[in-house]
Amino acid sequence: SPSPLLAHEEAVKIGRELVARHFIHHVTHDHNFEDDNLFYRFLGEDSRKALNAKLTHQCLPRPANDISTELRKAILKLYGEHLSPDGLAVDYAAIGRSPLFEEYVQATAELKRADVKILTRQEKLVFFINVYNALVIHAFVVRGPPTNLFKRLKFFNLTSYIIGGLAYSLNDIESGVLRGNRKPIAAIRRPFSANDPRRVVAFKEVEPRIHFALVCGARSCPPIKMYSPENVEEELTIATESFLEGDNCIVDLERRE
């Protein structure tokens, strides 16, 4: 029979593999798996309100941008199929009844183990823009659009996915990651504290053009568009220029607004 020492070493090795593959994590994300007086938690038990919290995916993790691109394509197809002829309304109830939406929801499980720390700046831009836009529509389908200011603030603070083992709300993605950890509207603190493990993903500087790429569900929001790591700089500039040239943008030079 194997020695107790060998069995112990194998058990620790398995525990570390579970941490590395984002099946479990230390409760405060401060330790790898160790045989010590430490506590660990399964991802599904951590951010239970995240829309992909209770889902599982057994395959090996794929590149993060491959996952986000497929999610964006699926949600864009659903959105387009249920958009009114005048382009002003979306039948979210019908989206929720679609078999394609069921497939989309299951596919979000892959985000739980996606490695976003290794992404380049351009890859990170595309990944989080795609995921943000898909998350908004996903939440509109299962929870409904917010109907007043308080519900809107709650919606953007609480609507989240687990990505790479950590929960990211819509505000975390927009203000924490893409705006370089700046305070969101009506917030008293930054999204990520100094010890927050998500802070390493945040941009060093604000990327202002994201506001012409992120979709929040309002009529004045830009349309959902396709972004690629190879051309994202040009694509964001085009999205910015298109928005500024549209009917939704009015500039008052006297008031400088």
N, C-alpha and C positions, 0 to 999 in steps of 0.2 A: 504494500500500500504506500501511497506517496507520503513523504514526511510532512508534519504539520507546518514546517517552515516554508516548504514549497507551496502548499495549499494557501498559506497566508499571502505569499508573494503574488500568486496568481489572482487572488481575490482583490488585492490592491490594484493590480494591473487592469483588471476588468472594471473596477470602479473608476479609474482614471480614463479608460476608454469611454465610459458612459458620460463623463464630464466633457471630454474632448468632442464628443459627437452630439452634445447638447440634449441628452436625455435627462440628466440630472444636473444640479449645480449646488454649490454651497449657498446657504440661505442669504448671506450678505456678499457673495461673489468674491470673497477675500482669499479663498484657499482652493488648491487643487484637491483631489481626493487623497486623504491620508487616513491611516488607522490611528485615530486620535479622538478626543472628545469634541467632535465637530458634527454639525447637522447639515444634511443635504435634503433637497426637495426635487421631486419630479416636476418637469416643466408644466405639465397639465394642472398641477396643484398650485402653481405660482400665480400667474396673472390670469385668473379664471374668467375675467371679464373680456379678455382679448378674444377677438372673433375667431381665431384659430387655436385657442388654448386647448380644447378637448380633442383636437384632431391628431392623428398619428400618421407617420410616414416611415416605412421600413427600409426604403432604398438608401444607398449611400448619398450624401449631400452632393448636389450639383452646383456649378458656378452660380453665384447669386444673380448675375444679370440674365442668365438663361431663364431662371425662375421668374424674375420680374417681367421679362419680355413676354413670356407665355401668359402670365396673369393679365398683363395689359392688353394683349391681343384678345383674350377671352372676354374681358370686361368691356372692351371697345365693341366687340361683335354684339354682345348682349345689349349694350347701350344703343347702338345703331338700330337694332331690330325693333326696339320698343320706344323709339323716339317719334313723337308726333310729326305729321307731314310739315307743319310750320316750324318745327325745330324748337318749340318753346316748352314742351312738356314731355316727361318720361313716365311710362307706366311701370313703376317699380314693383307693383304687385304681380304683374305679368312676368317680369324678370325672375321674381322669386319662385314662380311655378315652372320655370324652364329647366329641362334636364341639363342644359349646358351650365346653368348657374350652380347646380349641385356638383358638377364636375369642377367648376371654378373653386367652390368652397373647399372641396377636398384638396385641391392643388395648393391652397394656401398653407397647408401643413408643412410643405417643403421650406417655407420661410423660417420655420422654427430652428432649423439647423444650417441656415445659410451663413457663410462666413463673409461678413461685410467689412471686416477689418483689413482685408488684403486688397480691397478695391482701389483703383487709381481715382483721382479727382473726377475725371470724366465718367468713369464707370459708376462712381458713387452718386453723381448727379442724376444719371439715367435711372439707376436702381431706385432711389428714394422718390423721384418724381413719379415713376410708374407705380410704385407701391402706394404712395399717398393717394393718387387719383383712383386707383382700384379700391382702396380701403374706404374712401368716401362713398362710392357707389354701393359697395358691399353693405355698409352700415345703413344707407338709405333704404336698401331692400329689406333688411331684417329688423331695423328699428324705426325707420321712417325719418324723413327730414325734420330738423328742429324747427319749431314754429314760433319761437320768440327769442329774445336776446339771451335770457338766462339759459334756455335749453341749448342754444347755439354754443355758448361758452362751455357748457357741460359736454356737449357732443364732441367738440374738438379736444377737450382735455382728457376724455375717458375712452373715446373710440380708439382701439389699438389692435395691433398684431404683435405676436412674439416673433422677433427676428434675431437669429443667431443666439437664441437662448435668453434674450432680454425683451421686455415689453417696450414698444414704441407707440405712443399715441400720435394722433395727427399733429398736435402742437409740438411734440417731441421731434417729429420728422421735420416740420417746417422751421420752427424757431431753434430747436436744439441742434439739429444736424445741418440743415441747409442755410440757416441764418447765423451760423457760428455761435450757437448757444446764447442768443439774445432773448430778452424777456418777451413773451407773447402779450397780446392785448389783455389788459386788466389783470396782469400777473404781478406779483410782488417779488418774485425771484426767477432766476434763470431755470430752464428746464433741467439742466444737469449740474449737480453739485461738483465740488472739486474731486470727490472720491467716487463719483458715479462711473461705472465701467463703460457706459455709453459715450462718455465724453471723448474718448479716443477716436470716435467716428465723426465727431463734429468738424465742420469746416473751420479753417483758421480765420477766414474772412467771410463776410456776408456776400452771398451771390444774389444781387437784386433781381436778376431776370427770372428767378424762379416764380415770382408772382404772376408772370405771364404764361406759366406752364402748369401751375397747380390749379386743380378744379375743386371748388368748395360747394358747388350745387346752386349758387346764385345765378340769376340770369345774366349778370354782368361778368361772370367768370369766362375765361377763355375756353375754347373747345378742347376736348381731349385730343392730343396729337401724338405722333410717333417720335420717339427720341432714340438715338443710337450713340454709343460711346465714341464712335469714330467721328461723328459730325455734330455732337451735342452743342458745341460752342456756336456754330453757325445756326443750328436749329433754334436755339434759345434767342439769338439775335433776331431771327425772322419772326418768331412768336411775339417778341417784344414790339417790333415795328408794326406787325399786323394789328396788335391790340391798340396801339397808340393811333393808328390810322383809322380805326373803326368808329362806329357811332356811339360806343359806350364811353369814349374818352373825350372829355371837354376840358380845355385848358383856359383858365382865366388869368391873363397876363397881368392885369391890374392888381388882382388879389394874390397873384403868384400861387395859384392852386391848380 
